[in-house]
Amino acid sequence: MVDNHAYLLDAGAGIVRRAAAATQQKGITGLEPRTLRVAFLTHLHSDHTLGLPDLILTPWTMGRTEPLELWGPKGTRAMVEHILAAYQEDIAIRSTSLEGSNATGYRVNVHEIEPGDV
């Protein structure tokens, strides 16, 4: 965390649930789900990405209005595009129904990066 803002490294299964538990049980307010906005993927193995749909969608349904900023290796953009396509009906229903979810918080700004020195 930097200045009470979380920078997540990878998105394994249960990432949002664990962040919410850390907020409730440990008082780590920077991990409150609707404030999760920045993540980095080290590589695209399933054990590092199974929670990505959760990280994209759950904070949005809880009120996040800013897009997720996601840095990852080549292939990250395609993965995100396929996730959003898989959930297009859910996104449409939540955005246009009485649920009233906003039209921006499910979006993802993908930044693909090459291996090398950082």
N, C-alpha and C positions, 0 to 999 in steps of 0.2 A: 504494500500500500504506500501511496505517496499522497500526502495532504488529504487523507481519508478517502482516496479514490482507489478502487481495486484495479489491478492489472493482472488478469488471469492468464495462467500458462497452461495451455491445453484445456480440453473440454470433455473430460471423461464422464462416464455415466454418473448421474446424481449431482452434477455440478451446482445446479440452482438450488436443489434441496439442501445440500451441504452449506451453501452460502447463506440460505435463510436460517438454518440451524445455528450457524456461527453468529448471525445477527441476534437471534432470540436468546440463545444460551450463553453467549460470551460477550454480547454487547458490541460486536464489531460492526458498527453502522455502515462502514464502507462496503460491506458485503450484502447490504440490503438488496434483494433481487432487482427491483426496478431501477437501481443505480448502476447495474453491471453494464458497462459500455465499452470496455476495451479488453481484447483477448489476443493471445498469440498462440499459434499452433506450431509445435516443433516439427511435426510430421503428420501424415494423414492416416496412420494406423487407426483401426477402429477403437482401440482402447484409449485413444487420445481425442476421438471425435464423436463418440456415441452420444454425448451430451450436447452436441452443437445445436440440434433442433430445439432442445430445451432452452439453451442459452439465447437463441434467437427469439423464440416465441413467448416463453413464460414471462420474462421481465416486461415484454410489451403488453401482455394481457393484464399485468399488474400495474401498468401506468407509464412505462418508459416511453418517452416521446422521441428521443434521439436514436438514430441508427446505431447499431453495434459497429464498432471499429474493429476489424479483424485482420491481423497480419498472419500470413502463413506461406508455405512453399507453393510452388507451381502446382496447380490442381485445386487449390482452395476455392477459387472463384467458381469453377465448375461444380464442386461439391455444394457450395452455397446455393447456386442456381438450381440444382436438382432438389435440394431440401425445400426451397421456396416453391418450386413447382409441385412437389409432393403435398405441400400444405396449402396450395392455392385456394381450395374450397374453404378451409378453416379460416384463412386470412380474409377472404371475401365475406364470409358470414359474420365474423367478428367486427369487420370494418363497416358493414352496411346495416347491421341489425340493431336491435335495441341494446345490445351489449355495449355499443358505443366505443369500441376500441379505436384509437387514433390511426391515421393512415401513414404514419412515419416510423413508429417504434419497432416494427418488425423488419425494417430494412437493414441491410448490411453493406457497409463500405469495406470492400475487400482490398487488401494491399498485399499482392504477391511479392515475395522477396526471394532473392537468390542466396544460395549458401555462400558463406564467407565470413570475414571479420566484421564485427558489428562495432 
